[in-house]
């Protein structure tokens, strides 16, 4: 009986592992909360005599979002890289992404567009492809099925990709009306009805 419980605990632990790892901290130097999501690719690519996973990195530095892909230690080359991505069944899009100093990570120039499309499509996967320097193209597929719930859990970090709630929209509209009335009152004096 103890063996059955032990096996059930091990199986449930493996099944309960999250696809997206979350790491957050408070940066005291710039007074910002930093949240980093890392997603290990579903597939591997043969990189320098070894099978390597890619890592999709979504970083929120006080709500400013960035999107990066670690291409499994593959040397990408100097200068911008052409990266093609496809979210779910949408059409694929090709963009130029910057390389980091070690030339193994590509950084999106338009992370908000990609993350907003990921959030709105509620797609379970994103596929990314690039061609490293003097190599064949490499493609990684990432399971982002948990992204929607993480965005809901950390709304301050992802406010730029989520639509405002009804309460926020009404509050913003009322604030604009009040500011308009104050401005007109200051400009023309008393308002008579």
N, C-alpha and C positions, 0 to 999 in steps of 0.2 A: 504494500500500500504506500509506503514511504517513497518507493521508486516512482510510482505513478505521479504522486504530488510533485516530486522533484522534476520529472520530465515535463509536466504541465507548466510548472514555473519557468523552466528554461524556454519552452515553446512560446509562452505568453510574453516573456521578456523580449525574445527575438521579434515577434510580431508587433510588439508595442513600440519598437524603436522608431523614433521620429525621422522623417526624411530630411527635415530642415533643422540644423543646429543653430541655437540662438545664444549669442553672447552679448551682454550689455554691461556698461559701466558708466560712471560719472567722471568726466574729464574736468578736474579741478582747475586746470590752467585756463581753459576757455569757457568754463561754466556751461558745459553742454552734456546732455545725455547722449551716449553713443550706443547704437544697436547694430550688431553685425549678424547677418544670416548667412550661413554657408550650406550649400547643397552639393553633395557628392553625386557625380554623374552615375546614371544607371549602367552605362557601358564603359569599356576601357578601350584605349588605343595603344598600339605597340609603339613605344617611345624609347629609343636608345636601348634596345635589347630587353625591354621590360614592359609589361602591361601596366598602364597608368590610367587613373581616373582623372577627369576634369573636375574643377570646383567652381561653382557659380557663387559669387560673393555679392550680396546686397548690403550696402552700408548706409546707415542713417546717422549723420552727425548733426544732432539737433534739428532733425527734420530735413536736412539737405541730403538728398539721396544720390548714391552712386552705384553703378553696376559693373562688375568685373568678372572676367573668366580666367581662371588659371588653367592652362592647357597641358597639364601633366608634365611639367619640366621641359616642354618642347621649346626650343629656341625659335622665336617668331621672326627675328630680324629687326633692323633699325627702322624707325619711321612708322607711320600709321599702317594698320593691318586691315585688310578687307575681311569683314565678318558677316556671314549670312546667318540669319536666324528665322525660325518658323515657330509660331505659337499655335499649338493645336492644329486645326485644319486651315488656318488662315494662310494667305499667300506668304511666301518667303520674302524677306527684305534684306538687302545688302547695304552695309554702311562701312565707313572707315572708322576704326577704333584706334586709340592711341596705345602704344606699348609702354609698360613700366620700365624702370631702369635696368632690371635684370632680363627684360625681353621675353618673359615667360607668361606674362599676364597682359590681357587686352582690356582696356577701359572704354566703356561706351561714352560717346559724346552726348547721347540723348537718352539717359536712363529713365527720365520721367515718361517718355513716350512708350518705351518698352514695358516698364512696370505698370503703367496705366492700362495698356493693352492686356497684359497678363491678368491684372485684377478684374477688369471688365469682362474678359472672355471666360473667366473661371475655368480656364483650360488646365488640364492636369500635367501638361508637359511643354517644354520649350527645347528645341533642337538648335544647336549652334555649330557652325563650321567655319574654319579658317584654313589657309594654306601657309604653313610655316616656311621659313627661308629654305629653299632648295629641298623641299620635302613634298610628299603627297598630302592632299587635304586631310584634316582630322575633324571628326564630328563627335560631339558629345550630346547626349540626351539627358535632360534633368526632369525629375518628378517634382512639380511645384504644386501639387494638389493641396498642400497644407498652407500655402501662401495666403489664401483668402482669410482663413481663421487667424493667422498671425497679424495680418493688417488690421483686423477687427480688434485684436487683443492689444495692439500698440497704436492707437489712432493718431497720437501726436507725432509719431515718427513718419506716418504715411499720409498725412493730411493733404499733401500735394497731389496724390493720385486717387483719392476717394472723393466722391461727390459730397457736398455738405448735407447735413441732416436737415429736415424740415425746420426744426427749432432754430438752427443756425441761420438758415435762409431767411426766415421770418424776422429773427433778431437783427440781421444785417439790414433788411429792408426798413424796419422801424427806426433803426439808428440813422439811416440815410435821410428818412423823412424828418426826424427831429433836427438833424444838422441843417437840412434845407430850410426848415422853419426858422431856426435861430439865425441863419445867414440872411434870410429875407427880412427878418425883424431888425437885425443890425443895419441892414442896408437902407430900408425904407421907414424905419421907426416902428410905431405901433401898428399892429394888424387889427383892423376893424372888420367885423363881420356883419 
